[in-house]
Amino acid sequence: MIFIQFYKTNNFLSKVIISGHSGKKGSSIPCAAISYLVQSISSYSAAKGIALAKDDGKVYNIDLVKLKKFSDDMYEFLIFSLELIARDYSKDIKLEFLEENNGT
C-alpha cells in the first residue's frame, strides 16, 4: 500500500509525505507513476535552485510551501496528479488530508 498524506496549514496544503509500496517491485504502475511525478518536479525545481524534497529511501517528503512559492501551477499540478493517480489506483493507494500540528 502506498500512503499519500497531505498536510494542511492556514487553509492550503503545506506538505505531502509519500511512503510505502504497491505490487511487485519494478512492475507497479502506481509506484512508477508517483515516482516519476515527484522525482520530475523535485529534480526540475532543484535544477532551478529550489530544494523542496527529502527522500530517505522509505519516505518522500515534499515542501509544498516552497513549491507554491516557486510555481503555483506546479503546486496545483502535483496535487491534482497525485489525487488522480490515487483515484485510479484506489486499491493500491491510501490518500489522506490532515491538519498540520506544530510543524508535524
Secondary structure, 3 states (H helix, E strand, C coil): CEEEEEEEECCEEEEEEEEECCCCCCCCHHHHHHHHHHHHHHHHHHHCCCCCEEECCCEEEEEHHHHHHHCHHHHHHHHHHHHHHHHHCCCCEEEEEEECCCCC
